[in-house]
């Protein structure tokens, strides 16, 4: 239901706001679930491709550093999105 989706966090809430611009309320939740699964798969595919590249070029020892770089990048993006969403 809509209430359950809104409890899941601000990312889902942000997607609901964006979906509301393009879809009526009756379709909005299905559209949000559809986008959520698409971007989950995109994230897995991107992580796998970059992880494969790091292993092929640097070796297994480079995975920890590459993961740390992605964590810092993700925290930065989330910080920006939270400030944008709540201002």
Buried (B, 14 or more C-beta within 10 A) or exposed (E): EEEEBEEEEBBBBBBBEBBEEEBEEEEBBEBBEEBBEEEEEEEEEEEEEBBEEBBEEEEEEBBEEBBEEBEEEEEEEEEEEEEEEEE
